Amino acid sequence: MSGAPAAGAALVWFRRDLRDFDHAALHAAAGSARTVFCAFVFDREILDPLASRTDRRVEFILASVLELDEALRARGGALIVRHGFARDEIPALAQALGVDEVHANHDYEPAAIARDDAVRDALGACGIAFNTHRDQVVFERAQVLTRAGTPFTVFTPYRRAWLARLVPADVAPHAVAWRPGLPALPPEVFRSRPPTLASLGFAPTNLRTLGIPTGMQGGARLLAAFRRRIDDYATARDYPAVDGTSHLSVHLRFGTVSIRALARYGHDTALRVGPGAQTWLSELIWRDFYAQLLWHFPRVVEHAFRPTLEALPFPNDPARIAAWCEGRTGYPLVDAGMRELNTTGFMHNRLRMVTASFLVKDLLVDWRIGERYFAARLIDYDLASNNGGWQWAASTGCDAQPWFRIFNPVTQSARFDPTGGYIRKWVPELAQLDDASLHAPWLCPAETLRAAGVTIGREYPAPLVDHAAARTAALALFGRAAKDAR
Ligand code: FAD
């Protein structure tokens, strides 16, 4: 950063970027102001409507916020933490601290964009600038477009264009030029006891028992461990019984890791080593892809990306929905995935695809119902990626494939959990069955079931639907909708 800071004081408003390094807003504020205050708001606009008072995300955020505060204290400052409505808290805080500018990183979700517009207006009315920065993704908004200047709606050409556009500066760290007094210690009146889960109105979850590492240190630990596995990623990532993926999604969601650092690492490793890192980098590009898609097409939050498949006449049978949610569909792989989600707040990517496809195309349930169920439970819930993933699985979204791709839950099971390690973990009532019988227990001879202590309909449910018949029904439903739209 060159030259003397122009502004007297600035406020950095942390949101989904809970780190003190390689941080675009902090970097910009440190470059332009002599004094930099830091704040985080537990936003009641987001927290109050949450259905459950035990929410792993709140616990993850709290732990990460406390770690960030500690890191800022070690540098001589502190994090001002508020519990209220960010739309009101931030303008009030900025005025009370007497700052000239507020800095934050871009958010691409429609509700966050509306909140930021309101904050910008309120700050503007008191002569305070609101400066926002790209930080959450490598390329945002309209930075990667087709030759015709339109947004990409298919991933493969987007990925090609993304890679062609990338130069080292895009993933260079936004180093924070720390100097004495930066970050600033807030005046006494803004120093309060750190919040607790109880003071936020929440109860503890099993986050710690599960050993989910929080904060910047947790993100760094996961990355260090993943570095030892990345070469195998291209193959291992599809097998849920294998620890083949990075588990960094929750850290990317809350910004305790830097996407620039991860993309830089993925890109450099791909050049040196090959397919594992290449595939992993592609997954990070999927994340950018869905973020730009949400920004260009905010209607996808409620509507099918493909208008022709907007109003599919799904029966939405409540009994089927309940069985899917609770992991008792009678299809072991599907049930294992749903039980992993319910117990841990995480689900392996292969399972997200299988369970989503099963809900929509086997049980004939509107994708929006499943999308909301995931949204309430995933610790890494991200509107752009979740909506993108669900619409992809439901064939209503951005996919080069037509709607007749339907996952077979039995062949997926035999292929991706061949020795049943994942199913045995989450569906223990089937644990005694042999590897071959585990994927479709209702087809087992009675004596095999008896020897394994399983009676279909008692220890484990009969399949809720017959996959072959369900597939035919789904093809007919989608086919009629596509024909009517012509
Ligand atoms: P890794 O395999 O290590 O991948 C590295 C990172 O790349 C991930 O952390 C994630 O940020 C990104 N990534 C990987 N796959 C995808 C993808 N398909 N789309 C977008 N980004 C991707 N991901 C979320 O972060 N939040 C969600 O709410 C979410 N919902 C999903 C819903 C459905 C129906 C589907 C099919 C996928 C969803 N995904 C979501 C994508 C993916 O399943 C998770 O990112 C991944 O399982 C997280 O595990 P990981 O961190 O070990 O991933």
Residues whose N, C-alpha, C, O or C-beta is under 5 A from the ligand:
A	BS01	FAD	T245 S246 H247 L248 S249 L252 E283 L284 W286 R287 M347 H348 N349 R352 M353 A356 L378 D380 Y381 D382 S385 N386 G389 W390
